[in-house]
Amino acid sequence: MFQLLDTLDKEYEHLQALNRWEPRQPAKNPEILALTAELSSLKAYVTKLQKANPDSGGTPKKPTQPPKEGEKQTTTINGVIWHYCQKCFGGKGAWNKTHTTAEHVKGAGKGYRNVKDANPPTPGQPGASTGNAEAAAALLASAEPEPVQVDDTNGLFFV
């Protein structure tokens, strides 16, 4: 046995003297290999998404922060004019395309669409509407439902 070890030592010294000895590479952790592969895959996926949607990585489509005190409430991004209104969303404030805080008309946003008022307020034009919440509620209450026709031959309903 010692003879075998002596032979191996001599062979090692001989290979090292000839600069032919290549040390064994340390064993790689399979968990690190898996994470590296997953990271490469995710990088490729992000690159693919950025190429498919060029707007996603660059300039935002809409402002993300409210203007600081003293700054203008109107800005332009990608050729679109955006206005900031502090009164929208119950005083939380929001960027929109129609009006600033000074031009805010209560009830002129999305929530007003369900009210069947003959003269709804126009965003950005304070005082343009003569209607109010009571008048809109009265109009809804007085509206009569349309009759429903039933076609018994094929089970269709017509409104």
Secondary structure, 3 states (H helix, E strand, C coil): CHHHHHHHHHHHHHHHHCCCCCCCCCCCCHHHHHHHHHHHHHHHHHHHHHHHCHHHCCCCCCCCCCCCCCCCCEEEECCEEEEEECCCCCCCCEEECCCCCCCCCCCCCHHHHHCCCCCCCCCCCCCCCCCCHHHHHHHHHHCCCCCCEEECCCCEEEC
